Amino acid sequence: MITAEISLVHVGSRSGTSMSKEIAIAFDAISGIKDLRATLTPLGTQIQSNSMVDILNAINIAHEAVKSSGIKRIISIVHIDERLDKEQNLDQKVDSVINKLK
């Protein structure tokens, strides 16, 4: 399982400091991708898939969706975690930490 997080930042937007409109556009663009799970968080969107191609495609789709909204400069911050020794999805990663807190 490959997990990733993408954060999109617009630079020089005339609409002010809010990014909720652009985040909604990006999230909507990737939320229907088959075999891809997308989870919206306060600081980014977490995605998971069994395919690196699907992960990279989703990142590209999100970036292009924001670009097509008229934003003139976008910074995409991406973290990708491909664990090869065992299968572990986003929920299992969080559960592993929670279990250690008990």
C-alpha positions in Angstrom: 0.0 0.0 0.0 1.3 3.4 -0.9 0.2 6.4 1.1 0.8 10.0 0.4 -0.1 13.5 1.5 -0.5 16.5 -0.7 -0.8 20.1 0.3 -1.5 22.8 -2.3 -0.6 26.4 -1.6 -1.5 29.2 -3.9 0.8 32.2 -4.1 -0.3 35.7 -4.9 -4.0 35.1 -5.0 -6.2 38.1 -5.1 -8.9 36.3 -3.1 -7.0 36.6 0.2 -5.5 34.0 2.4 -8.3 31.4 2.4 -7.6 28.2 0.4 -10.9 26.4 1.1 -12.2 27.0 -2.5 -9.1 25.7 -4.1 -8.9 22.7 -1.7 -12.5 21.8 -2.5 -11.7 21.9 -6.2 -8.7 19.7 -5.8 -10.4 17.2 -3.5 -13.4 17.0 -5.7 -11.2 16.3 -8.7 -9.5 13.3 -7.1 -12.3 11.9 -4.9 -13.8 9.8 -7.7 -10.6 8.1 -8.8 -11.1 4.3 -8.8 -9.0 2.4 -6.3 -7.8 5.6 -4.6 -8.8 6.6 -1.1 -8.7 10.3 -0.3 -9.1 11.8 3.1 -9.3 15.5 3.7 -7.4 16.8 6.8 -6.8 20.4 8.1 -3.3 20.6 6.6 -3.5 18.4 3.5 -5.2 15.6 1.7 -4.1 12.0 2.5 -4.3 9.5 -0.3 -3.7 5.8 -0.6 -3.5 3.3 -3.4 -1.7 0.1 -4.4 -0.3 1.9 -7.4 2.4 4.6 -7.5 1.0 5.6 -10.9 -2.4 6.2 -9.3 -0.8 8.3 -6.5 1.2 10.4 -8.9 -1.8 10.8 -11.3 -4.0 12.0 -8.4 -1.4 14.5 -7.4 -1.3 15.8 -11.0 -5.1 15.9 -11.2 -5.3 17.9 -8.0 -2.6 20.3 -9.1 -4.2 20.8 -12.5 -7.6 21.3 -11.1 -6.4 24.2 -8.9 -4.5 25.6 -11.9 -7.6 25.5 -14.0 -9.5 27.5 -11.4 -7.4 30.5 -12.4 -4.7 30.5 -9.8 -1.4 31.7 -11.4 1.1 30.1 -9.0 0.7 26.8 -7.0 3.2 25.1 -4.7 2.5 21.4 -4.2 4.0 19.8 -1.2 4.0 16.0 -1.4 5.0 13.2 1.0 5.0 9.6 -0.3 5.4 6.5 1.9 5.8 3.2 0.1 6.3 0.5 2.7 7.5 -2.7 1.2 7.9 -5.0 4.2 4.2 -5.2 5.0 0.8 -3.8 3.9 -0.3 -0.9 6.0 -3.1 1.6 5.2 -3.7 5.1 6.6 -6.0 3.8 9.4 -3.5 1.1 10.4 -0.7 3.7 10.7 -2.8 5.8 13.0 -4.0 2.8 15.0 -0.4 1.7 15.5 0.4 5.0 17.3 -2.8 5.1 19.3 -2.1 1.6 20.6 1.3 2.8 21.8 -0.4 5.6 23.7 -2.4 3.2 25.9 
